[in-house]
Each structure stands twice: as C-alpha cells, then as structure tokens.
Amino acid sequence: MNIILFEPHEVGKPMPRRDERTIHLLKVLHKKAGDCFDAGVLGGCRGIGRIEAVRLDGSLTYSLDLREEAPKRFPVQIAVGFARPIQIRRILRELSNLGVLAIDLIGTELGEKSYMDTKLLIDGGARAAMIEGAVQARDTGLPVLSSYATVEEWLKERPWDKPREGKKTSLFKISPILVAADNVRPEGSLCNLSAMGQAIVIAVGSERGWSESERGLLEKAGFLRLSMGERALRTETACTAAAVLALEKIGALD
C-alpha cells in the first residue's frame, strides 16, 4: 500500500487487528508506536498518520495530520461494455489508478448478458477495486461510477453533460471530444487525435465489439469511430490503452 486510506466514518476509530491496513503497517512495513505513515481520507485530503499505540487486542490507535489536497483527476471518461466480473475489477482498479474522472459500465448487444448480473456494483466490490487503484496512486479520490442497460440508454442520458454526485455543474468544464474505439472500418486512428487541453469521452465495446446498430447510434450521437490498431484487444487491455492514449492526447502525461 502506498497510502493508508480511511473512509470518513472510520476516522478516529481504532483499526482492527485483522484489518488489511493494520497487517500492512505492522507486518509488511514493520511500523510500531510513534512511527508515521502516508495517510488520507477518501474524498478528502492526504498527509501523515502516526501510530499512537498498538493495543493488547492487536488493534491500532492513530492520529492524522492531513493538509495536502488530493491530486486532481483528469477530464477523461471511459465507457465500457460489461465484461466478466474479474475483468471489471481489473478495469476499475486500473482506470482509478490512472486518474480518470468517470467510468460507465454499459450493456451491449454483443456482450454476454449474464455479466450484467454481477453483484460488484452493490456488494462493495467495485468500490474496493477503485480504492485499490487509488492507493497505488497515492490518491484519495475515486472515479464516478455508473451503469447503463444499453448503449442507447447511455447515449440518451449523455452523462458527460450532466451533474453527478450532487454537483450543480456538468462533469466536464468544457465540452468533451467523443470517441468510440473501433477497428472495424474506423474513420481514423486515436493516435492521431488532436486534443491538447481538452476533455475526452471514450467508449470501448465488449469482447465482441460493437454491433452495426450501435455503431449507427454512436455516429448519430457525434462519436468519432477511431482505431487503436488492427489487433483485437481484451476488454481490460483496450480500456487501459484507450485511457493512456487519451491522457497523452490531452497533455496529462507531460
């Protein structure tokens, strides 16, 4: 763990003996009472934590001095067709680690319908995966996560134009470039996209890609269909590649 993160409601409460954070501090980092560690509160600031005591029951008491703002998330939104639950975990972890602003999971016509029945979105698994990515990046923020039954529903909602999580303004400060990753009769290459200083929404299909009707819907909604090469990629590989290319194009990796 590169940073120990706390949910807001956990702050001030002892960390239990069997908590993975306690185990990491004591068994992996070999910390003891009086030692400091990198810490942060999810959705809040980050800074330094200090172990005050290791109690007889193995739990930890600690104090926090959090004065540093979390790194800003980048104006990139990734939409992806539902994949296998294990793949969704990897996708959420990696996209959170890369600092994208939002992730949308979408049911697609060629995707396996049973994948949409995953409990990750309701049992805390999805959030846990995004937290794992944030921990790696020393971040306290998480992407905004949403799900949609179909591409048509997603396009009708146009979530990139709407406020989320109680915000009064839209997700992006500027209108984003809309891209659908597709290597079937693409209009060009994502590598050649000019987007310095802009925001990007990238839609990635499921394992079997987009149906012809979905291509039509995406084009009608203003999406550019751009390729990432000739090879057919695994869903999690395509998401990571698309996110990295988008970050490079907007200048986030400079």
N, C-alpha and C positions, 0 to 999 in steps of 0.2 A: 504494500500500500504506500503510495507517495504522499497521501494526506489522510488523516482520520476525519471522516465526515460524521456529523450528528444531525439527526432530524431535529427541527425546532423544539418539539415536545420532549426530546431526550436531554436537552441541555440542563446541566446541574444534577442530573441523576447519575448514580454510580453505574459504571459499565460492568455488566455481569461477568463472572469468571469464564463462562463458555462463549461469550461474545467473540466473534472472529477478530474484532478490533483489539480486544484485551489480549487475546492469544498472540496477535501480531506484535503488539507492543512488548509483551513480556518474553515470549518465546523466540520470536524472529529478530526483533531489534534489541532484545536484552535490556530494556529500559527498567528503571527502578524509581522509587520515590525520589522526587526532586529533579528528575530528568524531564526534558522538554521534547515536544514533537510537533510536527506540522498539523494544523487542525483547521476546521471550517464548519460552518453550519449551512446545510442545504438551503439554497435560495438566499443566503446571506453572505457575510464577509468571511475571510480566512485570516489566519495568523498563527499564533503559537499556543499550544496547550502544555500544561505542566501537570505531571503526576503528583498528586498530593500525598496519596497513601495507597498501599496495596493491603487491603483488609484481610482479616483472618479467613473469610469465606472465599478469597481469591478475587473479589471484585475490586475495581479501581475507583478512587475518587480523584478528581482533577479540577483544574481551573483553566479558564480560557481567556486569552487576550487577542481579540480578533479586530483588527483595524484596517486590513487591506481589502479593497474591493476585488470581487471575483473578475477574472478575465471576461471581456465581452464576447458573446457568441457571434459567429459570423452570419451574415444575411444569406444563408443558403438553406433551402427547404428540400428535403428528399422525400418523394412519394414512392412507395414500392409495393408491388403485388405481394399478397400474403405468401409466405414460404413456410417450410417446416418449422415447428416451434424452436428447434435447436438452432436453425438458421436465423430466425427472428431475434433470438437472444444475441447472437453474434453481431447481427446488423445493428441492433440498438446500442450495444456496447461500443462498437467501432465508430458509429456516427456520433455518439455522445462524446467519445474521446477526441474526435476531430473538431468538435465545437460547432456543429450545425445548429441552426436556430429551431428547426421543427422537423418532425418525421411523421408522415402519414402512411398508414398501412391500408391497402386497398384490395378489395376482391376483384379479380379479373376473370374474363370469360374463359381463358385457357388455363387458369390456375386451379389447383386441387381445392375443391370447395371445403373439404374437411379441415383444411388448415385454418379456416376462419373460426373454427370452434375452439381454438386454443384458449386456455384459461390464463395465459400470461398477462392479459390486459386487466384481469380482475383479481388475481391472486397475489399481485405484487411482484411477479417475476419480471415483467417488463421494466418496472421502475428499478428493480435491483440490478438489471443488466446495464441500464443507463448510469446508475450510480457507480458501477464498476468502471465504466469508461471515464466518468468524471474524476474518480480517484486517481486513475492513471495520469490524467492531465493536470492534476492539482487544481481542479475546478470545483466550485460549489453550486454551479447552475446545471440544469438539465434541459434537453430539448423539449419543446412542446410536442406531446404525442397524441395523435388522433387516429381514428379508424373509420373506414367507409365501406359500404357493402359493394359498391360498383364504381367503375371509372366515371360513369355518367353522373352518379350522385356526387362524387368528389368535384367534378368539373362544374356542376350546378352550384355547389356550395362556394367554390372559389375561396378556400380558407386563407389563401395568401393575401386576400383583400380585406379580411375581416379581423376584428379584435379577438384576442384569445386570453384566457385566464384572467378575466376581469379587467383587461386593459380597455381604454377608451379609443385607442388608435389601432390601425391595422398592424399586422405582424411586421411588415416592412415599412421603412420610412419612404422608400421610393418604389415605383412600380418595377417588379422583377422581370427579368427575361425568362420566358417559359420554354423549357426544353423537354422533349421526350427522347430518352435514349433508345435507339432502334437501329439495327444494322440491316434491316430489310428495306431496300430502296430509300436510303436516307437522303436528306436534302443537303447534307454536308457532314463535316466532322466536328465533334465537340472540341477537338484540339485546336481548331481554327476560329473558335468563337471569340469575339472581342467583347469583354465585359468588365474592363477595369473600373473599379469604384462602384459597380452596380450590384444588384441582388439577383439571385437565380433560384428558380424552382425547377428541379429535375425529376421527372417521372421515370421510374425503372419498372419494367414489366416483371411478371413472374417467370418461372423457369422456361416456360414455352413461349414467352414473349407476348406481344400484343396481337389481338385479333384484328381483322380488317375493319370491323365496325368501330373498334376502339381507336384505331389509327385515324379514322374519319372524325371521331369525336374530338380527339386531341388537336387535330389540324384545325377544325372549326373553332376551337377554343383559343387558337392563337399559338399553339405549341410548335416549335421547330423540331422536326424529327432529325436528330443528329446521331451519328455512329460513334462508337469508341473502338473502332477496328472491326475486322472481319470475323474474329473469333466469337463464338457463343460462350458467354461467361456464366458462372454460377451466380445466383442472385446476390449473395453476400459480397462476392468479388466485384460484381457490377456496381453495387451501391458504394463500396469503398472507392473504387476507381472514379465513379461519377463525382463523388464528394470531393476527392482530392483535386480532380480537374477543375471543378467549379471554384474551389478555394484558390487555386493558382490563377484562374482567369480573372477573378475579382481583385487579385492582389493581396490576398490574406496571408500568403506564404512568404511575402517579401521580408 
